[in-house]
Amino acid sequence: MENVKASQLINDIGDISFTKILVIVVSVWLLTFLSHKLLSILAKHGPSRLRLYFLAAIPFIRLCLLAAAVSMIIPIIFNITLQNFLVIAGAISVAIGFAFKDLASSLIAGVVAISERTYRPGDWVKIEDDYGEVQQVGLRAITLRTPEDNIVTIAHDRIWNNNISNSNDGQQTLMCVADFYLDADHNAAAIRTVLHDIALTSAFLDYTKPVLVILAEVPWGSHYKLKAYPFDMRDQFEFISDMTVRGKLGIREAGAREVQAPVMIQAPEQR
């Protein structure tokens, strides 16, 4: 088969409208910027039940606008025929495979994450040791705002080899857990009632969700988990602190005694 020369793949320099390319790039950038601002404002000031839908639309719109821009620019620069398309696709594949393997993996993972809705802006996720609220979902990576108010950038290709823990998965709230460790010699029924009432009287509680008190007997005593949902998931840490402080006081007033759980036995935080 006759080799296709580069001059056959690319249009003559005089036929390439750089003005049109510039207009496309500026227009897509402007539309992306305006859609991000508008949806962010709607998410902040609109109905709370629609907040996550507005935030989730931002990366999808960005992806669609980028795809539209690429589809409009390619015919301006390249002479698109079936033969030329195969040559261009092959060259791009080789370049990506050798020079941009990690970038390509992150971009593909980003498309998968956006389409499968693995995480969306507004979701609280844990990826390895990083836990926080998803601020932005880009094509290569996501940014998380941690409880310490740090911004962490995580490439999408983490989804190939790591579990992604999503605490709310697009919902308006998430489960919070306060742990209590008691000596085994106490009235378990009374303590469960005390802890249940502690959650019900919290100012942060979402009353539409259930409150659970889970008890497990362990060698060093009794392990209680008080599980409830805050009205606003951004209040999760204040909610856990409120349940913990008032729960410890309620346990003391009920005549039970807290103990220190052994570090090697103590269960990690669960949601």
Sequence and secondary structure as in RCSB ss.txt:
>XXXX:A:sequence
MENVKASQLINDIGDISFTKILVIVVSVWLLTFLSHKLLSILAKHGPSRLRLYFLAAIPFIRLCLLAAAVSMIIP
IIFNITLQNFLVIAGAISVAIGFAFKDLASSLIAGVVAISERTYRPGDWVKIEDDYGEVQQVGLRAITLRTPEDN
IVTIAHDRIWNNNISNSNDGQQTLMCVADFYLDADHNAAAIRTVLHDIALTSAFLDYTKPVLVILAEVPWGSHYK
LKAYPFDMRDQFEFISDMTVRGKLGIREAGAREVQAPVMIQAPEQR
>XXXX:A:secstr
     HHHHB  GGG  HHHHHHHHHHHHHHHHHHHHHHHHHHHHS GGGHHHHHHHHHHHHHHHHHHHHHHHHH
HHB   HHHHHHHHHHHHHHHHHHSHHHHHHHHHHHHHHHHTS  TT EEEETTEEEEEEEE SSEEEEE TTS 
EEEEEGGGGGTS EEESSTTSS   EEEEEEE SSS HHHHHHHHHHHHHT TTB TTS  EEEEEEETTEEEEE
EEE BSSGGGHHHHHHHHHHHHHHHHHHTT  B    TTTS     
